[in-house]
Amino acid sequence: SPYPAFAHPTSSECRNAHTVLHKLHHEDVAQEFADPDTPETIANVLDAMIVAILSQATSWSNAKRAMAGLRSTYGDLFAYDDILNRGEEVLQQALRPGGLHIRKAKIIMTILRQVQEQNSSWDLNHIISLPNEQAMQELLQYKYIGSKSASVVLSWCLKRNVFIVDTHCYRIAKL
């Protein structure tokens, strides 16, 4: 857990919350995942990080608009060399349809530069073999990747059984 000092929620409390939320919302969730633009999984760690960034502080609909902008501009959602080579202003314009484009362009460029400085390639899949705690710490070392985004990567890419807590979940859990 990124919050070892917190006693709650426990694993059991998380399972109970999942059960309640599933009963209330499973049809809406199933409908969203029936959308062809919603991936069932994301195989590469860096790709999952980018999708997590695009989904930060917005709706999934807006995140998908930003993804469409990337595909339109670069021909691919994950064209990292092209994104870096063409610069932040081009990236901002690509992300504009999803909103928060200036901030998200800065975040993506920062992370891509950090990955480039620390690795010989865009491949961060060594994280897949790490235990949850280590994988979380590895992801949190990237600027602008917080516990929620790291948990999204753990869930979607690493297929770990994690409870993703955003501001709304945290507030509801406290109630």
Residue, then its C-alpha position, 0 to 999 in steps of 0.5 A: s500500500p502507498y499508505p502503510a500508516f492508514a489502518h483503513p480500508t482493509s482488504s476485507e473492507c475493500r472487497n465489501a465496497h467492491t460488492v456494493l458498488h458492483k451491485l449498484h453500477h455493474e451495468d453501467v461499467a459493462q456498457e462502458f467496457a463494451d465501447p471499442d475505444t475502451p481497452e480491456t488491458i494495456a500490455n505495456v507499462l509506459d502506455a498504461m502510464i500515458v492512458a492513466i495521465l490522459s484520464q486524470a481529472t477528467s471523464w473517460s469520454n474526454a480521455k478518449r477525445a485526447m487519445a483520438g487527438l494523439r492518433s490523428t496527430y501522430g498516427d498512433l497513441f504511443a508514438y513517443d519518439d515523434i511526440l518528443n521530436r515534435g515538441e510540447e506545443v504540437l502535443q498540446q494541440a493534439l490533446r486539446p479535444g480532451g481538455l487540460h491539454i496544457r497541463k497534460a502535455k507538460i506531464i507527458m513530456t516530463i515523463l517521456r524525458q524522464v523515461q528517456e534519461q533513465n532507460s535505453s528504450w521506452d520499455l518499462n515492462h520490467i515493472i511487470s515482474l515486481p511485487n506490488e509494493q516494489a512496482m508501486q514505488e517504481l511507478l511513483q518515482y515518475k514525476y506526476i504519477g501519484s498513487k491513483s495513476a500508479s494503481v491504474v497501471l497496476s490494475w490495467c497493465l499488471k493485472r493486479n488486484v488493487f483498489i484504486v482510490d481517487t478523491h471521490c472514493y476516499r471521500i465516500a469511504k470516509l463517510 
